[in-house]
């Protein structure tokens, strides 16, 4: 049975597609691509149908990641098919938990940086790089990569638990 993860930020053109691309690479490197699927969405629909921000695409490409992306808005009905919903900041976390139809669905929502043991527990947000320069996108990628190792370990544990 496939384990499904969805990364969520505001508009689904910067942070969440970046997290999706990095996690796809980690899953493939771990040989779990037949067992784990990842995608992304935004809390709002402002950019639906658009590609990722060109700065996101550039930073990913410079670091060896691939991304084929079309922005979309997260839908409440998706909770039933998802195992984990990964929010990129506390605002997304609150919005997604309010949107969740059940307590069980709300419990599926986690902050990405909660998987990074080196992250400051008081500030687990991945800052929105949209209104800044290229350095914000690079910082975003660093945070996403740091958290992806712990996220992969947690997902691997869940996938292996299902197989047992």
ROZALO-684514 format. One record per residue (C-alpha): x, y, z. Coordinates in pm, 1 decimal. Last residue first. Example, Ala and Ser with C-alpha at 12.3 -4.5 7.8 and 13.67 -1.06 7.14 Angstrom:
2
<east 1367.0, north -106.0, up 714.0>
<east 1230.0, north -450.0, up 780.0>
***
This chain:
164
<east 542.6, north -607.6, up 899.7>
<east 486.1, north -430.3, up 568.1>
<east 284.6, north -150.7, up 725.8>
<east 553.2, north -88.5, up 988.1>
<east 813.9, north -68.9, up 710.6>
<east 617.8, north 212.2, up 549.1>
<east 570.4, north 395.4, up 880.0>
<east 939.2, north 363.9, up 974.6>
<east 1041.1, north 476.8, up 624.3>
<east 812.7, north 780.4, up 664.1>
<east 983.6, north 880.8, up 989.6>
<east 1333.7, north 829.2, up 844.3>
<east 1239.1, north 1024.0, up 531.2>
<east 1112.4, north 1311.4, up 743.2>
<east 1433.6, north 1313.7, up 945.5>
<east 1645.9, north 1341.3, up 630.1>
<east 1403.4, north 1587.1, up 471.6>
<east 1436.2, north 1839.8, up 754.7>
<east 1790.1, north 1946.3, up 666.2>
<east 1711.0, north 1950.5, up 293.8>
<east 1407.5, north 2173.9, up 343.5>
<east 1601.7, north 2415.4, up 565.1>
<east 1888.0, north 2440.0, up 314.0>
<east 1641.4, north 2482.7, up 26.9>
<east 1469.6, north 2772.4, up 205.4>
<east 1805.8, north 2939.5, up 264.8>
<east 1880.4, north 2912.6, up -108.9>
<east 1539.3, north 3056.4, up -191.2>
<east 1597.6, north 3344.0, up 48.3>
<east 1941.5, north 3407.1, up -107.5>
<east 1776.9, north 3451.1, up -449.0>
<east 1604.0, north 3767.5, up -338.0>
<east 1297.3, north 3846.0, up -134.5>
<east 921.4, north 3865.9, up -183.4>
<east 873.3, north 3494.9, up -255.9>
<east 1119.6, north 3356.0, up 1.3>
<east 851.1, north 3252.1, up 253.3>
<east 1032.1, north 3154.9, up 573.0>
<east 1038.3, north 2782.6, up 662.3>
<east 871.5, north 2796.6, up 1000.6>
<east 989.3, north 2583.7, up 1293.4>
<east 1050.1, north 2868.0, up 1533.1>
<east 1025.4, north 2777.4, up 1901.7>
<east 1169.3, north 2427.5, up 1858.5>
<east 1486.0, north 2566.7, up 1701.0>
<east 1584.4, north 2325.0, up 1425.8>
<east 1880.6, north 2088.2, up 1478.8>
<east 1658.0, north 1778.6, up 1512.7>
<east 1495.9, north 1853.8, up 1173.5>
<east 1168.7, north 1659.3, up 1146.0>
<east 972.7, north 1936.8, up 1320.4>
<east 1103.0, north 2146.6, up 1030.2>
<east 831.4, north 2013.0, up 802.6>
<east 545.2, north 2102.7, up 1035.8>
<east 292.3, north 1823.9, up 1080.1>
<east -66.8, north 1759.7, up 969.9>
<east -185.6, north 1396.9, up 998.0>
<east -329.8, north 1470.2, up 1346.0>
<east -590.7, north 1696.3, up 1183.2>
<east -710.6, north 1395.8, up 981.5>
<east -760.2, north 1189.2, up 1297.5>
<east -938.1, north 1482.7, up 1460.8>
<east -1182.1, north 1480.6, up 1169.2>
<east -1278.1, north 1700.2, up 870.7>
<east -939.0, north 1874.1, up 850.7>
<east -976.9, north 2234.3, up 732.5>
<east -899.1, north 2378.9, up 1076.0>
<east -588.6, north 2155.4, up 1092.5>
<east -485.9, north 2274.7, up 748.5>
<east -521.0, north 2642.7, up 835.0>
<east -332.5, north 2601.9, up 1164.3>
<east -41.6, north 2414.7, up 1002.5>
<east -31.9, north 2659.5, up 711.6>
<east 5.4, north 2947.6, up 955.3>
<east 269.9, north 2753.6, up 1149.3>
<east 493.1, north 2715.3, up 844.5>
<east 583.1, north 2465.9, up 570.8>
<east 298.6, north 2225.2, up 643.6>
<east 345.1, north 1854.3, up 576.1>
<east 27.9, north 1649.7, up 530.3>
<east 85.1, north 1281.1, up 604.5>
<east -107.8, north 963.4, up 524.5>
<east -318.8, north 1112.8, up 248.2>
<east -622.0, north 953.8, up 80.5>
<east -889.8, north 1067.9, up 327.8>
<east -726.6, north 1408.5, up 375.6>
<east -768.0, north 1484.7, up 5.8>
<east -1136.2, north 1576.4, up 47.7>
<east -1036.9, north 1900.3, up 223.6>
<east -872.1, north 2027.1, up -94.4>
<east -524.1, north 2179.9, up -120.4>
<east -497.2, north 2435.5, up -401.4>
<east -294.5, north 2368.3, up -714.1>
<east 35.7, north 2472.9, up -870.8>
<east 175.3, north 2279.2, up -1166.9>
<east 515.3, north 2118.9, up -1122.9>
<east 781.8, north 1910.5, up -1296.0>
<east 1082.0, north 1949.0, up -1068.3>
<east 1429.0, north 1798.4, up -1084.5>
<east 1697.2, north 1840.4, up -819.8>
<east 2072.3, north 1866.3, up -878.5>
<east 2155.0, north 2164.2, up -658.4>
<east 2165.4, north 2427.0, up -932.3>
<east 1842.6, north 2276.4, up -1069.3>
<east 1664.3, north 2324.0, up -736.0>
<east 1784.3, north 2681.4, up -699.2>
<east 1678.5, north 2763.0, up -1057.0>
<east 1332.8, north 2601.4, up -1029.4>
<east 1263.1, north 2786.0, up -705.7>
<east 1380.0, north 3113.6, up -861.3>
<east 1155.6, north 3049.5, up -1163.4>
<east 851.9, north 3025.9, up -929.5>
<east 686.7, north 2689.5, up -987.4>
<east 449.4, north 2647.5, up -1279.5>
<east 104.8, north 2800.6, up -1293.5>
<east -227.5, north 2613.9, up -1303.6>
<east -341.1, north 2739.4, up -965.6>
<east -138.1, north 3043.4, up -856.6>
<east -390.7, north 3223.1, up -635.3>
<east -560.3, north 2900.9, up -518.9>
<east -488.4, north 2924.3, up -149.4>
<east -360.4, north 2676.5, up 110.3>
<east -117.6, north 2557.3, up -153.9>
<east -41.6, north 2211.6, up -286.7>
<east 231.7, north 1949.5, up -303.9>
<east 308.0, north 1594.5, up -411.7>
<east 473.5, north 1288.7, up -266.6>
<east 433.1, north 916.9, up -327.1>
<east 599.5, north 643.3, up -121.7>
<east 611.0, north 265.4, up -179.3>
<east 744.6, north 224.6, up -533.9>
<east 977.2, north 522.6, up -482.9>
<east 1127.6, north 364.0, up -172.6>
<east 1475.6, north 289.8, up -306.0>
<east 1635.9, north 525.0, up -51.8>
<east 1778.4, north 744.4, up -328.5>
<east 1430.4, north 760.0, up -484.9>
<east 1270.4, north 868.7, up -156.0>
<east 1540.7, north 1132.2, up -98.5>
<east 1497.2, north 1268.0, up -453.1>
<east 1119.0, north 1284.5, up -418.4>
<east 1169.9, north 1459.3, up -82.1>
<east 1382.9, north 1729.2, up -242.3>
<east 1132.9, north 1786.7, up -523.3>
<east 829.4, north 1795.6, up -289.0>
<east 1003.7, north 2032.1, up -47.9>
<east 1079.9, north 2271.1, up -334.7>
<east 723.1, north 2238.7, up -461.0>
<east 604.6, north 2328.2, up -108.8>
<east 834.4, north 2626.7, up -60.9>
<east 797.9, north 2823.7, up -383.9>
<east 497.3, north 2790.2, up -620.3>
<east 228.2, north 2624.4, up -409.7>
<east 57.7, north 2950.9, up -312.2>
<east 63.9, north 2935.3, up 66.8>
<east 260.6, north 2623.6, up 161.5>
<east 162.8, north 2256.2, up 167.5>
<east 362.2, north 1935.0, up 121.1>
<east 152.3, north 1622.9, up 53.7>
<east 264.4, north 1273.1, up 155.4>
<east 112.9, north 940.7, up 47.6>
<east 225.5, north 595.3, up 165.0>
<east 142.0, north 338.0, up -103.7>
<east 0.0, north 0.0, up 0.0>
***
